[in-house]
Amino acid sequence: MKHAFLETPISELLSTGTPFINLSVPELIEHALKKNEGLLVNNGALAVTTGKYTGRSPKDKFIVKDDVTSNTVDWDKNQHTNETVFLNLYRKLFAYLSDRQEKYIFRGFAGADRKHRLAIQVVNEHAWQNLFCRQLFIEPSDLELEHHQAAFTVLSAPCFKADPLTDGTRSEAFIIISMKYRIVLIGGTEYAGEIKKSVFTVMNYLLPQKGVMPMHCSANQDRNGDTALFFGLSGTGKTTLSNVPDRQLIGDDEHGWSNDGVFNFEGGCYAKTSRLSHENEPQIFDSIQFGTVLENVIISQVDRIPDYFSNALTENTRAAYSLQNVANALLPSIGGHPKAIIFLTADASGVLPPISVLSPDQAMYQFLSGYTSKLAGTERGIVTPESTFSTCFGAPFMPLPAITYAEFLGSLIKQHNASVYLVNTGWTGGPYGVGKRIKLTYTRQMVHAALNELLDKENMFTDPIFGLQIPQFCPGVPDQILIPWKTWSNPSAYQQGAKLLAQKFQTNFKQFRHVPENIRSAGPITQ
């Protein structure tokens, strides 16, 4: 795909004012502090706030529907706008950034595998957001920077607000992706996650054309080089469960699976810090060092200590740090073909078992369903867990039809004989508000057992409604925890909740009209 012609190319934008290109971490922190964009805290991180936008704004995200995307993007799942709206906002945003005396440019890559990486350029209004990009994307060498040619450009100006009446947006905020012009426009929102996720969306569109499976998952490997993947929406435990001392971290959120194995899209991690403690998550806690960006974390004004247990601004507090900060990171972030795949779900109904083993057909059913709960703060308006189905465990970032990704993953699982597990990191003993969230220590033990083949797969119990194979024993976990209905004080309430959830699965799956019967029948039953 070639760039389409723009009447005013990006290169002209960088000829105005003072463009700061690939400043160092200390320089960006100095600029941010000088401009009162944030505070330097006691662990060396830069703490910032993002105003009323403290999470993604999916209703304000659009892909341009044009001659490139009209027949390729799944428009039932992705919002579209037209080329006229895009070009009008591009001109306005271009003029706005041209008038800024200072602008910050990051040039680097998305994709650790040189065969499949995307050369990107991000133009920021704020120094702290450029620091975010430096931490989250892959930095070029001096030689690579000298010869860098961006294949995609992101323009991010939080202080530029759209006028819905004249600009064709839903609100003042907008995230508009043009695959034709290879440009992303972001305005009206300071939440830096929009930058990261827009690039992720682009990769998810482009990579299948190159024979690479893009995935919303974390990845790690053991000392023998055996790789594991962890799929899941934000807050389900991808970062926490993959960043462990006995395995090397490949990445915590976005990966590709090629003929050579797995590779990270990013050069850093964007970890949730809500209730973060050194006791429970030492790898993440210790990775928050000089150069880290802390989003919306409450900071003590006297001693500048972060309060990770305060949700005064949002539950969705975040830390963006380089993989260089992670003691057990695998660098470069490239691993072998996965031997184990874990689907993470935070079941707010308290019905699904803490761990179950999936057949190949069940794996495809669960991947297409993508059942989980949206957790507080991850999107605007989410204040308590809400059950949702997010196809491929990442529907907001998957432009192509879901079956494209599912069939691709299914063929890779079969080709490499990977074991697949469903792990519930949500509630047990009842739904949210009645039951309790499954202890992290138990979940860690179950994941450890799955990855090290310590589960007794010969003597498993079949869930009568969901058909899931539930191990009856797991080292370090009480037996009664493994069978979900045994944790409920009211068995009839469990049955009612399980049947209701099964009905939700069945209703959601009706959208997949052309799925083979063997996959369709791998879902739950209500009779």
Helices and strands as residue ranges (DSSP letters): H 10-13, E 18-21, H 25-34, E 39-40, E 46-48, G 58-60, E 61-64, E 80-81, H 83-99, E 102-110, E 118-124, H 127-136, H 142-146, E 152-157, H 164-167, E 174-178, E 183-187, H 193-206, G 207-210, E 213-221, E 227-231, H 238-242, E 248-251, E 254-258, E 261-264, E 268-272, H 282-287, E 293-295, E 298-299, E 306-307, E 318-322, G 323-325, E 334-335, E 338-345, E 355-358, H 360-369, E 371-374, E 386-389, G 391-393, G 395-397, H 402-416, E 419-424, E 427-428, E 436-437, H 440-451, E 460-462, E 469-471, H 479-482, G 484-487, H 491-509, H 517-520
